Amino acid sequence: MSISIESKRRLIEDHMAKIFQEKNKSELLALDFEINLLICSAQSYKHESVLKPFPSTFLSDSTNSKNYDQLVKALLSLPPLLEWPTRIKKFNHDQLCVVYWILMHKNYHLSLCTSIDKEKIKESAKYVHDFASPSHIFEIKYSEEKNKKFDLLKQNTIEDLALEGAATSICFHGTRMDNLYSIMHMGLLSHLNKNGIFGDGTYLSQEPSISLHYSPSCKTWSSSLIGQRMSCLLVCETINHPRHVKIGINENALVEDKNGNSKTVPEKYLLVKNNEYVRVRYVLLYAEKTKKTVKNSRLIKFISDNKFLLLLF
C-alpha cells in the first residue's frame, strides 16, 4: 500500500521529535550511520551489486531502471541531523522518500553500545592479538522470527553432532564500507565471493587484526555527526556445523578451490559455505572527524538553542 508524501513527512517529523524529546543519542547516531551506509553504496563503483535492496521510489515508472543519480542527489542534499527539526517541513519529495526508506524498510534494529565485552569475545574467539578500540559500537538486533530461525539451527546442529556444549563461536569479518548496506539488509552472502583462494564462501577470522586488513576506510557523508571517513569490523556469530562452516583448526578444513583443487583452510580462518550459519552481531566502527569552521548561521542558532543535546556527544 502506497503512502502519501505528507504522511511520510509527518512520520519523519514524529520520529525526529521523539529522538530529540528523549535525548536519544543511540537512535540519532543509528540514523546517521544508516544514511552513511546508503551513501557509500550508492556512490560505489560496484553500486549495481552492493546497493541491494534498492529504494523503490527511485525506480523509473516506465522501465523499472534504477536512477542512481537521483538517489545520490537526494542523499547528499540532506542537511545535518541536528537541523532536521526545523527543516523537515521544507524537505522535497526525494528527500522525504529516501529518509522514509531508511526508517521503514529494514528487518533489524541498530542500537548504540557504550562498550563491548572484549574479554567475553576473546574467550569465544580465542584471538591472540588485541584490536584497536572503535569510536562507535552498534549492536544489530534482529526480528523475533529471524532469531527463532537461527536458534533452531543451533539446536539442530547440537543434536546432529551430539554436542554437550554450544555449537557457536565468535569471529570477525572485514569488509569495505560500500558492502555494509547490503550486509545489514541481506546478511553475509557467500555466493557473492567468487575469487577466494579457498573457493566460494564468506571468509572470517578468529583474529580481529587479520580481518581489519580487509576494512579500508572511505569518505562518507559530509554532514555526518559520526565522522567523514569510516571503516568497520564486523563481529559475527557462526554455527559450526562441519558441512557448512570450515574451520582451519578442525579436521573438516579441507575444501575445493575454484579450480577444483583440494586445499586446507589455514589456522585462524573460517570459511562459511551456507549463509544461514552466520550472522553479524556487532559493527565496530572506526570513524575520523574532519575539523570544520561553522559558517551556517542556522546551525549556529540551533546549537545555541540546543546545548543539552550536544552534551550527548
Sequence and secondary structure as in RCSB ss.txt:
>XXXX:A:sequence
MSISIESKRRLIEDHMAKIFQEKNKSELLALDFEINLLICSAQSYKHESVLKPFPSTFLSDSTNSKNYDQLVKAL
LSLPPLLEWPTRIKKFNHDQLCVVYWILMHKNYHLSLCTSIDKEKIKESAKYVHDFASPSHIFEIKYSEEKNKKF
DLLKQNTIEDLALEGAATSICFHGTRMDNLYSIMHMGLLSHLNKNGIFGDGTYLSQEPSISLHYSPSCKTWSSSL
IGQRMSCLLVCETINHPRHVKIGINENALVEDKNGNSKTVPEKYLLVKNNEYVRVRYVLLYAEKTKKTVKNSRLI
KFISDNKFLLLLF
>XXXX:A:secstr
    HHHHHHHHHHHHHHHHHTT HHHHHHHHHHHHHHHHHHHSTTHHHHS S  GGGB TTT  B HHHHHHHH
HT   GGGHHHHGGG  HHHHHHHHHHHHS SEEEEEES   HHHHHHHH  SS     SEEEEEEE HHHHHHH
HHHHHHHHHHHT SS  EEEEEEE  GGGHHHHHHH   GGG    TT SSEEEES HHHHGGG   EE  TT S
S SEEEEEEEEEEE  TTTEEETTSTT EEE TTS EEE  TTEEEE SGGGEEEEEEEEEEE        HHHH
HHHHHTHHHHTT 
